[in-house]
Amino acid sequence: PQPCAWMSKSDNISLISVACIVGLTFWQYLSRLRRLQVWLHTHFGRLAFMPQWYSLFFFGTFCFVLYSGYEFTQYVWGVHVPPDLQSIYDQALQEGRLKADAMSLDQFK
């Protein structure tokens, strides 16, 4: 279920991306503190680069690009293009999006 009925999935991803950027900006500001850097290097040792803002930024960007690629391929592979205008016209008539007396196939073309 979507958190907001008026927001699409892409809007939610955009909102999450903005929240992550704001969070990273705040984390970058905090990570300038010497005391925090000493704590990170004491507790994480050689892996202290992982919670740094630039590592989190590149990881987040990588995830965003992967999701964008996934979303794009789902869109491209999910699009079904009918082979001709006749089938589009017939489908519109069947679904009730078009009334037969309102427009003929020649007018539809």
C-alpha positions as CSV (number, residue, x, y, z in Angstrom):
1,P,0.0,0.0,0.0
2,Q,1.1,3.5,-0.8
3,P,1.7,5.9,2.1
4,C,-0.3,8.6,0.3
5,A,-3.1,7.7,-2.1
6,W,-2.2,10.7,-4.3
7,M,1.5,9.8,-4.6
8,S,2.7,7.3,-7.2
9,K,5.5,4.9,-6.7
10,S,8.0,7.1,-8.5
11,D,6.9,10.1,-6.3
12,N,7.6,8.0,-3.2
13,I,11.1,7.1,-4.5
14,S,11.7,10.8,-5.3
15,L,10.6,11.7,-1.7
16,I,12.9,9.1,-0.2
17,S,15.8,10.3,-2.4
18,V,15.3,13.9,-1.2
19,A,15.1,12.7,2.5
20,C,18.3,10.7,2.0
21,I,20.1,13.7,0.5
22,V,19.0,15.9,3.4
23,G,20.1,13.2,5.8
24,L,23.5,12.9,4.2
25,T,23.9,16.6,4.3
26,F,23.3,16.5,8.0
27,W,25.6,13.5,8.5
28,Q,28.3,15.3,6.5
29,Y,28.0,18.2,8.9
30,L,28.2,15.9,11.9
31,S,31.1,13.9,10.5
32,R,33.3,16.9,10.6
33,L,33.5,16.7,14.3
34,R,36.8,15.3,15.4
35,R,35.3,13.4,18.3
36,L,32.9,11.5,16.0
37,Q,35.8,10.6,13.7
38,V,37.8,9.2,16.6
39,W,34.8,7.2,17.7
40,L,34.2,5.8,14.2
41,H,37.8,4.8,13.8
42,T,38.0,3.3,17.2
43,H,34.8,1.2,16.7
44,F,35.1,0.3,13.0
45,G,38.8,0.2,12.6
46,R,39.7,-0.5,9.0
47,L,36.1,-0.3,8.0
48,A,35.7,3.3,9.2
49,F,35.2,4.5,5.6
50,M,31.9,2.7,5.4
51,P,29.8,5.1,7.6
52,Q,31.5,8.2,6.0
53,W,29.1,10.4,4.1
54,Y,30.8,9.8,0.7
55,S,30.5,6.0,1.0
56,L,26.9,6.3,2.0
57,F,26.3,8.8,-0.9
58,F,27.9,6.5,-3.5
59,F,26.0,3.4,-2.1
60,G,22.7,5.4,-2.2
61,T,23.4,6.6,-5.7
62,F,24.3,3.1,-6.9
63,C,21.0,1.8,-5.4
64,F,19.0,4.6,-7.0
65,V,20.6,3.9,-10.4
66,L,19.9,0.2,-10.1
67,Y,16.2,0.9,-9.2
68,S,15.9,3.4,-12.0
69,G,17.2,0.8,-14.5
70,Y,14.8,-1.8,-13.1
71,E,11.9,0.6,-13.4
72,F,12.8,1.5,-16.9
73,T,13.1,-2.1,-18.0
74,Q,9.8,-2.9,-16.4
75,Y,8.2,0.0,-18.3
76,V,9.8,-0.9,-21.7
77,W,9.1,-4.6,-21.5
78,G,5.7,-4.1,-20.1
79,V,4.4,-1.9,-22.9
80,H,2.3,-3.7,-25.4
81,V,2.0,-2.0,-28.7
82,P,-0.8,-3.3,-30.9
83,P,0.4,-4.1,-34.5
84,D,-2.1,-1.9,-36.3
85,L,-4.6,0.9,-35.8
86,Q,-7.5,-1.5,-36.4
87,S,-6.8,-3.4,-33.2
88,I,-6.4,-0.2,-31.2
89,Y,-9.7,1.0,-32.5
90,D,-11.4,-2.3,-31.7
91,Q,-9.9,-2.4,-28.2
92,A,-11.1,1.1,-27.5
93,L,-14.6,0.1,-28.6
94,Q,-14.6,-3.0,-26.4
95,E,-13.4,-1.1,-23.4
96,G,-16.0,1.6,-23.8
97,R,-13.5,4.4,-24.3
98,L,-14.9,5.1,-27.7
99,K,-18.5,5.0,-29.0
100,A,-19.0,3.4,-32.4
101,D,-21.4,6.1,-33.5
102,A,-19.1,8.9,-32.3
103,M,-16.1,8.1,-34.5
104,S,-15.5,5.7,-37.4
105,L,-12.2,4.0,-38.1
106,D,-11.4,6.5,-40.9
107,Q,-11.9,9.4,-38.5
108,F,-9.9,7.6,-35.8
109,K,-7.0,7.3,-38.2
